């Protein structure tokens, strides 16, 4: 169930990332293709417009040569330039019509109008040249100046047209950027929710595992108590009966005494195992008193002085949470007794509303907390400690340095 749900959530995360990646990639491709097309069309329109201007200018230059030399062979070249100019104008009109229509209408119509005016001026100029023997040269010059003015107006309209196309494309790019940003935010929110769902699912599974483990511990401890404990008690009872029946036999009495001693030791060991598997003291007295009794029992060993502060602990916790906190404390105490060489340790358990805080410190030899290999060492039980805290969705901070002892802070948000 855990693997299936985890894979399902991770699959959703991958789909969200894939969707955003495809949208971002599509936007980049669209921007590149659209920008390249607009730039290419604008350059072509400008180039063809310049060709029209050059063709008409060449026709006028050849006309001036004709006037100086009266060489009639120049006439076909003059009108060939006008023909090229008209062809370029036709190409120009076709380019403008085929260009992106998503521009301001009046600019588009203005540009078409300017192109038509240029064509009219070219036709007028050509007709005057054909009839130059019947017209004054000043009329031809005036017609050329009118063409130049029309072409200048065309260039201005073309500049506005190109600027407007670029501005519209810029708005499209801006819209895509805003859309990409909003989609990114939505994707991040979805991913955050999916991550939280994954973490909640994992914590639920961990808690269920802890509950199952606790039930199994309870079952094993009950079977040990009802089975092996009862057998060991029976051995002790039968040893006492035999002792009374053979009280005159000193040798048998010594052996029965040894049997009773072994039976009591075994029964005590079983009781300790049962208590470790299922600390019944928690059910009877609660977490605070259970920790007090644990510290009292450890203090009787005379190795380390344990002090406990539970003055600000006043929350009602589920049995599973109490068991985990109790086992965390026993794990820390065992580490202090086995590895720290400390003389004193302090445990503080308190809560602020529904947040539980557990602080543990000793004055032992400590260790280098920056050494990851040392932190991961199984002998210090840090893995067990972190896994128990993770089971409750809590946070654990471990601070230590050589000859500086250890300080461990645990914070757990819990709904009682």
N, C-alpha and C positions, 0 to 999 in steps of 0.2 A: 504493500500500500504506500509506504514511504517513497520507494523508488518510482512507482507509477505517478504519484502526485508531483514529486519533484521534477520528473521528466516533463510532465504536462506543463508545469509553470515555466520551466526553462524553455520549453518549446514556444510558449507564448512570448517570452522575452526575445527569443530569436526572431520570431515573426515581426514583432514591433521594430526591432533593430533593422531587419531586412526591409520593412516598409519604409522606414525613414531613409535608409541608404538608397533604395531605389528612387524615392522622391528627390533626394538631394542630387543623385547622379543624373536623373532625368532633367532636373532644373539646370544643372551645369551644361548638359548636352544641348538642351533647348537654347540656353543663353549663347553658347558658342556658335551654334548653327545659325541662329537668328541674327546675331551680331555680324557674323561673317557675310551673310546674305545681304543685310542692309548696307554694310560698308562696300561690298562689291557693286551693288546697284547704284549707290551714290557716286562711286568713282566712275562707273561707266557713263552715267548721265552727265557728269561734269566733263569727262573726256570727249563725249560726242558733241556737247555744247561748244567746247573749245574748237573742235574740228569745223563746226559750222562757221565760227568766227574767222578761222584761218582760211577756209575756202573763199569766203566773201572778200577777205582782205587780199588774197592772191588775185582774185578777179579784178579788183580795183587797181592793183599794181600793174597787171598786164594791160589794163585799159590805158594807164598813163604811158606805158611803153608804146602802145599803139598810136596814141596821140602824137608822140614825139617822132616816131619813125614811119607812121602810116603804113604799117606792115599788116596787110589783110590776113596773113596766115595766123596772126595771133587771135583772131576772132573766135575760132572754134575752142581754143584753150580757155578763153574767158567764159564762154557759156558752159564748158565742161566743168569748170569750178562751181558755177551756179547749180548745175545738175547734181554734183556731189553734195553741195550744201543742202539741197532739197531732200536728197536721200538720207542724209544724216538727221535732218529735222524729222522725217518720217520715223526713223529709228528712235529718235528722242521721244516722240509722241508715244510710240509703242512701249518704250521702257517705262514711261511715267504711268501709262494705263495699267501695265502689268505689275508695277510696284505695289507695295503694301498700301491698301486703301484706308488703313486705320490712322489717318492723319486728319487734321482740321480741314473741312471741306472747302472753305474759302481759299485756303492756301493752294490746295490741289487745283481748283478751278482757275485761280490766278496764274499758276504756272502754265496750265494748258493754254490760257488766253495769251500769255506772253509768247509761247511757242508759235501760236497762230499769227501773232503780230509780226514776228520775225520772218515767217514765211511770206506774209503779205509784202513786207519791205523788200525782201529779196526779189519777189516777182516784179514789184514796181521798179526796182533798180535795174533788173534785167531788161524790162520793156523799154526803159529810157535809153539804155545802152544800144539796144537794137535800133532805136529811132534817134540816135544821137545827131544825125545830120539835120533833123528837123527840130531839135530841142537845144536849149542853151546848156552849156557845160555846168552852169551854176545849179541847174535843176538836178543834174546827175550827182553833183557834190552834196546838195541838200538831201537827196534821197539816201546817199550813203550815210550822212550824219544821222538821218532818221533811223536807219538800220542800226547804227551804233548805239543810239539812245534806247532803241527797243531791246537790243542785246544786253545793254547794261541793266535795264529793268528786268530782263529775264534772269540775269546773274543774281540780282538781288532777291527775286522771287525764289530762285533755286536755292540760294543760301537759307532763306526762311523755311523752305520745304525740307531741306536736309536737316536743319536744326530741329524742326518739329518732329521729324521721324525719329531722330536720336532721342529727343525728349520723351516721346511716347514709349520708345523702347526702354529708356531709363526708368519710366514709371512701371513698366512690366517687370524689369529686373528688381526694382524696389519692392513690388508686390510679392515676387517670388522669395525675396529675402525675408520679408515679414512672415509670409506663409511658412517658410522653412523654419524660422525661429519659433513660431507658434506650434508647428508640428513637433519640433524638437522638445519644446516644453511639455506638450501632451505626452510624447513618447517617454520623457524622463519621469513624468508623473505615473504613467502606466507601469514603467519598469520599477519605480519605487514601490508602488502598490504590490506588484508581483513579487518583488524581493521580500517585502514585509509578509506577504502571504506565504512565501516559501519558508521564511524564518518561523512564522507562527506554526506552520505545518510541522516543521522539524521539532519545534519545542513541544508541540502536542504529542508527537511520536515519542520524544524523549521522556515526557512526563508519563505517558502511557507505559513506556518501558520501565520507568521507575516504579510505577504502581504495580505492574506485573511482577517486577523483581521483589517488591516488598511483600506481595501476596505469597510468592514462592518462598521467601525467607520465613514468613510466618508459618507456612505449611511445614517446612523442614524443621523449624524450631519446635512446632507442636509434635511432630513425629518423633523428634529426638527426646522430647520431654515424656511423651506417652510410651515410647518404645524403649530406647536405650536407658533413659533415666529410670523408668520403672524396673527394668532388669537389674540395674546397678543397685537400686534400693532393695530389691529382693535378695540380691547377693549379700548385702549387709545384714538383712534380717535373718537369713539362713545362717550366716556366720555367727550371729548372736545366739541363735538357738543351739547350734552345735557347741558353742562355747559353754553354755549352761549344762549341756548333756555330757560334755567331756572336761568338766572343770578339774577333774583329778589328774588328767593327762597333761603334763606341763609342755611336752613337745608339741602336741596338737594345738594347745592353747596359743602357743607362740605363732604357729602357722596361721591359725584363725585370726589372730591379731594383725598379722601382715596382710591377710586377705581383706579385712575390714579397712585397713589403712589405704590399700590400693583402690578398694571400692569407693571410699570417700573421696580420694584424689580424682578418680575417674569421674565421679558424679559432680565434683566441683568444676572439673574441666568442661563437662557437658553443659553445666549451668552457664559457664562463661561463654561458651560457643552459642548457646541459645540466646543469651543476652546481647551478644554481638550481632546475631542474625536478626533479632527482633527485640530491640530495647523496650521491654515492658514498662520501664520506669517512665517513659514518655507518656504512655497511656494513663498511668496512675497520677503523675505529678505535673506533667507539662514540660515544656522545653527549659524554662528558666531554672526550676528546681532540679531537673535532671542534670543540667550542666553544673549546678552547685554540688550535687552529690558526686558527679564525675571529678570535679576539682578536689573535693575533700578526699576522695579515694586516691587521686594522684599525689596529693600533698602528704599522705601517709607513707608514701615510698621514701620521702625525705631527700629526693634528688633535686627537684625543682619546686619552687613555690609558685603556685598558680593563683592569681587573683581574678575574680569575676565581678563584673558590674552589669547588672540587668535592671537598674533603677528605672530607666525610661523605656522599658520593654513592656508594652501593654496591648498587644495585638493578638487576636485569635487566628491561628493558622491552621490550614489543613494538615492532617496527619502526615501526608507525604512530604510536605515542605518542612515540617518539624524534624522528621527523620533525616532528611538531607542536611539540614543545618546542624543537627546533632553529630552526624557522621563527619561533616566538615571540621567541626571542633575536635572530635576524637582524632582525625587525621593530623591536624595541626599539633595537637598535644603529643601524639606519638612521634612526629618528626622532631619536636623539641627534645623529647626524652632520648631519642636514639642518635640524633646527629648534631644538635646545636651546642652541646656543652654549656647550656645556659643555667643560671641560678634562679632566674625569675621570669615569669611570663604573665602577661595581662590580657584578659579577654573582656571586650565590651560589646554588649548586645543591646541595641535600642532600635526604636522605630519612630519615623515621622509620618503620621497618617498611615498610608499603606506602603511606605517604603521602609524596608528593613536594612539596617546597617550592622555589620559585624567587623570589628577591628581586633586584630590579634598581633601582639608584639612580644618578642623575647630579647634578652640581652646576650644571646649566644655569639658564636664565632661568625655567623652569617655566611654570605657567599657573594660572588660577583654576579649581580642580577643582569648585567649586560652580556654575560656569557650564555649564548643561546643553548649551546650543547649541555651546559650545566643545568640550565632551567628545565631542559627536556629530560633530565635524568630520572629514571624510574625510582631511584632510591629515595628521593625527596618527596615523592608522592604528589608532585605538582600537577601531573596529568589528571590524577584522580580528583584532585581539588577543583581544577578548572572544569572538568566534565560534570561534576556535581553542581557547580554554580551555573553552568550553561543549561543544565536540565531545568533550572528555575527561571531561565531567561535573564540571569543577573550578570553583573560585571565584577571582575576580580583584578585588583592591582597589587602587585608584589614589589616591595622595595627592600633592598638589602645591599650590604657592602661588607667586605672582609672585616671582621672584628667590630662590626656595627650592629649586629643582631639582624632581626628581620621584622618587617612591618607589612601586614597584609590587610587590605581593606576590601570588604565585600559589600556590594549594594544590590538589593533585589527589590524590584517592584512587584508587589503581591496584592491580589484582591482576596481578602479573607472570606 
